[in-house]
């Protein structure tokens, strides 16, 4: 998404916990990007992020709340730590990212929340992750009402299986990476898993005035996986 936004002429701030990952991303993104290190679950870190944005750019036109984690844990093996980690990042992190950015959002700004196909589907061994993404979906519905009259739009972008390093690493933890990928391909009408650039293209649409009459909605980029 950051790559696509920079290509469209935006100045982009990226936020993450690992300095090495931030540095690698900035090396690819070039001079129209700035990396700030922090943890989305730490409210002081979020304060620092938005204080920096305010000091340097004064306001925000597009906010993408994208950070998320997920691990396999079937019912009967779910621990309090698994639940807390998932909801702290996916739900608490999304909530306070948007809330703390609110004073900086310009009229007509676009807020994009990252959902998932599992937010509307049953998924074995992923019930906690799925529930967290269902919560994110309702955030968009409710916040669209809270923000009525401001011109700020909130929508959810929900990818299906997409070939990111994070997703491939998660599949690899099962020891059945090839079988899982083959299963997604079989159940996806387009017959393949997604490329990150395809998700980024839809993010660019939601960020632009081309989606100016959309709020509280959800756009699936899943090859039809959750639609049949």
Buried (B, 14 or more C-beta within 10 A) or exposed (E): BBBBBBEEEBEBBBBBBEEEBBEEBBEEBEEEBBBBBBBBBBBEBBEBBBEBBBEEEEEBBBBBBBBBBBEBBEEEEBEEEBBEBBBBBBBBBBBBBBEBBBEBBEEEBBBBBBBBBBBBEEBEBBBBBBBBBBBBBEBBBEBBEEBEEEEBBBBBBBBBBBEBEEBBEBBEEEEEBEEBBEEBBEBBEEEEBBEBEBBBEBBBBBBEEEBEEBBBBBBBBBBEBBEE
